[in-house]
Amino acid sequence: MFEWVRDFWHLIATPEGLKQLIGWGGLPVITAVVFAETGLLIGFFLPGDSLLFVAGFLASPAGGHILPIFWLNAVLMTAAIIGDAVGYWIGHKAGPAIFNRPQSRFFRRDHLLAAHAFYERHGGKAIILARFVPIVRTFAPVVAGAASMTYRKFAAYNVIGGVGWVLSMTLLGYYLGQIPWIQENLEKAVVIVIILSVSPMFIHYLQHRGRPEVASVIPPKTSSE
């Protein structure tokens, strides 16, 4: 049991593991991970940023052209957009009551409340910004659906955010992967990408540390933003 967990963690948490995962499953596996992280509440732990960066690297000449860069972006942008749409649908169907669900192994209420605070602060553009913040990107579309954002506005933010996130991460890996230092230090490069990804959440935590917890009952946001 513990050996299986350790092997799985190695696959999703290290560049070498991600390369093995991509080499084994190719584009279908990457697509499934991107969809699960953006569309399913249990996918918050998946390595979206680092996976896209490594996939972009493997699509580059230095990475051996293992993946076609055009189809990589086309398919993953579609998966990211559909994933957020599913998250919106989950939040819309559940309504504000979802904020009062007890925390469990498969439902992280604390992450949902953090995403709600992020949404309240940034309004509609939170759907775009959340794409670049791990964990928050999983819960932001659910919050938007529960807070009654109109789907027309959500869809526009969703497309912009999905395209921008996937394209920026894969092209970063594709072009930086042609730099000799990156090729020789891929693990360090991925760590830098992860640090840059989580830094907004860490800064937000420091700014709000010690403040009262969000109320247990959260009314729906009626603004169309």
RARA-V140712 format. One record per residue. RES is the residue in one letter. SS is DSSP state (a for helix, b for strand, c for the rest). PSI is psi as a letter, one per 30 degrees, with the letter a starting at -180 (* if undefined). BURIAL is + if it has 16 or more other C-alpha atoms within 10 Angstrom, else -. Layout:
res	ss	psi	burial
RES	SS	PSI	BURIAL
RES	SS	PSI	BURIAL
//
This chain:
res	ss	psi	burial
M	c	e	-
F	a	e	-
E	a	e	-
W	a	e	-
V	a	e	-
R	a	e	-
D	a	e	-
F	a	e	-
W	a	e	-
H	a	e	+
L	a	e	+
I	a	f	+
A	a	f	+
T	c	k	+
P	a	e	+
E	a	e	-
G	a	e	+
L	a	e	+
K	a	e	+
Q	a	e	-
L	a	e	+
I	a	e	+
G	a	e	-
W	a	e	-
G	a	f	-
G	a	a	+
L	a	e	+
P	a	e	-
V	a	e	-
I	a	e	+
T	a	e	+
A	a	e	-
V	a	e	+
V	a	e	+
F	a	e	+
A	a	e	+
E	a	e	+
T	a	f	+
G	a	f	+
L	c	k	+
L	a	f	+
I	a	f	+
G	a	g	+
F	c	f	+
F	c	f	-
L	c	l	+
P	c	i	+
G	a	e	+
D	a	e	+
S	a	e	+
L	a	e	+
L	a	e	+
F	a	e	+
V	a	e	+
A	a	e	+
G	a	e	+
F	a	e	+
L	a	f	+
A	c	f	+
S	c	l	+
P	c	e	-
A	c	f	+
G	c	g	+
G	c	g	-
H	c	h	-
I	c	e	+
L	c	k	+
P	c	j	-
I	a	e	+
F	a	e	-
W	a	f	-
L	a	e	+
N	a	e	+
A	a	e	-
V	a	e	-
L	a	e	+
M	a	e	+
T	a	e	+
A	a	e	+
A	a	e	+
I	a	e	+
I	a	e	+
G	a	e	+
D	a	e	+
A	a	e	+
V	a	e	+
G	a	e	+
Y	a	e	+
W	a	e	+
I	a	e	+
G	a	e	+
H	a	e	+
K	a	e	-
A	a	e	-
G	a	a	+
P	a	f	+
A	a	f	-
I	a	f	+
F	a	f	+
N	a	g	-
R	c	k	-
P	c	k	-
Q	c	k	-
S	c	a	-
R	c	e	-
F	c	g	-
F	c	j	-
R	c	j	+
R	a	e	+
D	a	e	-
H	a	e	+
L	a	e	+
L	a	e	+
A	a	e	+
A	a	e	+
H	a	e	+
A	a	e	-
F	a	e	+
Y	a	e	+
E	a	e	-
R	a	e	-
H	a	f	-
G	a	b	+
G	a	e	+
K	a	f	+
A	a	f	+
I	a	e	+
I	a	e	+
L	a	e	+
A	a	f	+
R	a	f	+
F	a	g	+
V	c	j	+
P	c	k	+
I	c	e	+
V	a	e	+
R	a	f	+
T	a	e	+
F	a	f	+
A	a	e	+
P	a	e	+
V	a	e	+
V	a	e	+
A	a	e	+
G	a	e	+
A	a	f	+
A	c	g	+
S	c	h	+
M	c	k	+
T	c	k	-
Y	a	e	+
R	a	e	-
K	a	e	-
F	a	e	+
A	a	e	+
A	a	e	-
Y	a	e	+
N	a	e	+
V	a	e	+
I	a	e	+
G	a	e	+
G	a	e	+
V	a	e	+
G	a	e	+
W	a	e	+
V	a	e	+
L	a	e	+
S	a	e	+
M	a	e	+
T	a	e	+
L	a	e	+
L	a	e	+
G	a	e	+
Y	a	e	+
Y	a	e	+
L	a	f	+
G	c	f	+
Q	c	f	-
I	c	k	-
P	a	e	-
W	a	e	-
I	a	e	+
Q	a	e	-
E	a	f	-
N	c	h	-
L	a	e	+
E	a	e	+
K	a	e	-
A	a	e	+
V	a	e	+
V	a	e	-
I	a	e	-
V	a	e	+
I	a	e	+
I	a	e	-
L	a	e	-
S	a	e	+
V	a	f	-
S	a	e	-
P	a	e	-
M	a	e	+
F	a	e	-
I	a	e	-
H	a	e	-
Y	a	e	-
L	a	e	-
Q	a	e	-
H	a	g	-
R	c	k	-
G	c	f	-
R	c	l	-
P	c	k	-
E	c	l	-
V	c	k	-
A	c	l	-
S	c	f	-
V	c	j	-
I	c	j	+
P	c	l	-
P	c	k	+
K	c	k	+
T	c	f	-
S	c	k	-
S	c	g	-
E	c	*	+
//
